[in-house]
Amino acid sequence: MSISSALKVLCVLYPDPVTGFPTAYARSTIPTLSHYPDGQTLPTPASIDFMPGQLLGSVSGGLGLEKFVTERGHRFVVTSDKDGPDSVFERELPDADVVISQPFWPGYLTAERIRNAPKLKIAITAGIGSDHVDLQSAIARDITVCEVTWCNSVSVAEHAVMQMLALVRDYIPQYGWVMKGGWNIADAISRSYDIEGMDVGVVAAGRIGLAVLKRMKAFDVKLHYTDRHRLPAEVEQELGLTFHPNVESLVSVCDVVSIHCPLHAETEHMFDDALIGRMKRGSYIVNTARGKICDRDAIVRALESGQLAGYAGDVWFPQPPPNDHPWRSMPNHAMTPHTSGTSLSAQARYAAGVREILECWLNGRPIREEYLIVQGGGLAGTGAHSYSAGDATGGSEEAAKFRAV
Ligand code: NDP
């Protein structure tokens, strides 16, 4: 049945650029993809009201949804003010029917916030990874949680490969010598190695993990993976993969480990002192999955002791991280803010995906199975395959400590 009453759609997006909303872009177009690597079709909304390749993920971009939502008689509220009891998000939540949020600047939907949002029916992730929603509470309240599966998986895989190379070759300090005006080759290469011949492993070979393995094959490394479900034998053979039944076995043989599982009850703090202690001295970790899969202070300790030679990724906990978060200043890191899945190319796909989800939901049509995380009071679709029930939002209130500079 389609929805006819006026709804409130509350959308949490990251702030506009400090330099102002762009009026020009580095490139005029982005490539048109025909389908995703496994054949899944790209989002299929009836139409879009934005130009692919332009900024959509910040407040003024509004995911290109405002016209669509308001023309149907619904209210569209967009804010980046999302943390703390006085935030716009918290004030607007009590009568919101729909919440749209992005993992890059997550509007955390904790148990308490869900309790204070009695009308909330659907939480849409503009991206992939719905751990900013207390899934257990969503299950209990029969709130649908969905995300735009595949929309930025390859974007993240590209970022992970870039960061593996940045760490092993030690790119960031070398760039630093150029910026300082120096030509200090011996200093610049003092931690620089070739990745060729190394053992490289991924934790989870889902959409992103497999895309990373495929890309890393070209570097003549030995490839490893662990996952809850094993890949088809022909894929293992084609890529020359070694399967490990658990993460302990994987990390003990790898020089570089890239993390690609979702954050859920099973994976929270997976990389703690004990697991990192099983790694070879001087290993590298790249984590573009979720910050909380790693124990924050264990990572710092391992970099300081030299157990880890480097750590990179783009995911933190909470987001934004407080200004004194130790990952900002720990040694030998190559972190970015949470950007890998929100390239201008990815934004076009997830904005279209959110539009498709809203069109379906408002018109009483089923949302694609692969977009579903929670539906009908239980894990569903991709959620049933890749997640476990529970809550990973604990501690997210720390995000209120962040101050923009
Ligand atoms: P997929 O659902 O395709 O893959 C997730 C994989 O993780 C599945 O193969 C799943 O196994 C596996 N997995 C789940 N739990 C475990 C576990 N305990 N141990 C080992 N493997 C496990 O998702 P994507 O690859 O598209 O995305 C993965 C994650 O990457 C997202 O959930 C999100 O957190 C993060 N991400 C980050 C982005 C960024 O901008 N940095 C953007 C997009 C995603 P199985 O299904 O076989 O049970």
Boltz pocket constraint, residues with backbone or C-beta under 6 A from the ligand:
constraints:
  - pocket:
      binder: B
      contacts: [[A, 127], [A, 128], [A, 129], [A, 130], [A, 150], [A, 152], [A, 153], [A, 156], [A, 203], [A, 204], [A, 205], [A, 206], [A, 207], [A, 208], [A, 209], [A, 226], [A, 227], [A, 228], [A, 229], [A, 230], [A, 260], [A, 261], [A, 262], [A, 263], [A, 266], [A, 267], [A, 288], [A, 289], [A, 290], [A, 314], [A, 315], [A, 338], [A, 339], [A, 340], [A, 341], [A, 342], [A, 382], [A, 385], [A, 386], [A, 387]]
      max_distance: 6.0
